[in-house]
């Protein structure tokens, strides 16, 4: 049911208020203080997800403005300047120094996340940084500690937390009937072999793992490079990991870059006491809570021509939560530290493969980074 979509109720607007497209005057939203945003990096995810999500928020009366953006490529810079009306900078430093804004969206390539995030925090701006938050535990820790020291909001991209089926599933754990779960199973299909399987794809599932089950104590992974197609010579194309959680629960995750990505790409199962649920991608939640009673199923209930990917996929929810955090009205649903812990699970899987043994958490950031680099460089050799 889309009533669970973060901060926005299209079902109510469509059927109760007879506002099918959600464009009617929203007095509560319109009265919010205006938030001015900067963007660093205007690649594919920025153009296909964030710009439409911000535009949609503006359409439903959210006071938010893209003031300026930094993008070194001239063709993309000119295009986005014309589309958005925001000022274009080649140099993000110049933009941070000259523009008056509350927050920054760091949407640049992974290797630039630490530099761009730290510079934005040092400039006194709240930050959302794309996933993975970073490729280094030590750098991520530095980013998170700086945000804490400056009392600034640092969020990372975990859009599935804001997607309706996962939000309802979380409530089944928080409020029953799947409270105090004992078993977790997760699956992620990447389906294309030019992207790093764990850091760029399965990171979504690592975040969901903690979102549903809490922190982990032990990770044991096994993997193979069965087809050896990855142009980056990634160490494996299929992986299975077993988990022990601090709560005493256990779990497993399997991930593949040789599968089909869209049929479907994510599945999560959580088992409690005489009740369990599954979430298939971001469109279906199934709850089994009785041997004799009916299975309960949640799916979108209005025609998909009235749904917006930026809304149902969680981008609008993430951005609205960020805006409300800047205003001091809400707490972030996903923090920089959540991004750190998701990355830690990715690193732990690599280290478990390298050591051929279980890895206990938490990891020491500096030594884990060093060991990870050695493992990945060995795989390239």
Secondary structure, 3 states (H helix, E strand, C coil): CHHHCCCCCHHHHHHHCCCCCCCCCCHHHHCCCCEEEEEECCCHHHHHHHHHHHHHHHHCCCCEEEEEEECCCHHHHHHHHHHHCCEEECCHHHHHHHCCCCEEEECCCHHHHHHHHHHHHHCCCEEEECCCCCCCHHHHHHHHHHHHHCCCCEEECCHHHHCHHHHHHHHHHHCCCCCCCCEEEEEEECCCCCCCHHHHHHHHHHHHHHHHHCCEEEEEEEEECCCCCCCCCCCCCEEEEEEEECCCCEEEEEEECCCCCCCCCEEEEEECCCCEEEEECCCEEEEECCCCCCCEEEECCCCHHHCCHHHHCCHHHHHHHHHHHHCCCCCCCCCHHHHHHHHHHHHHHHHHHHHCCCEECCCCHHHHHHHHHHHHHHHHC
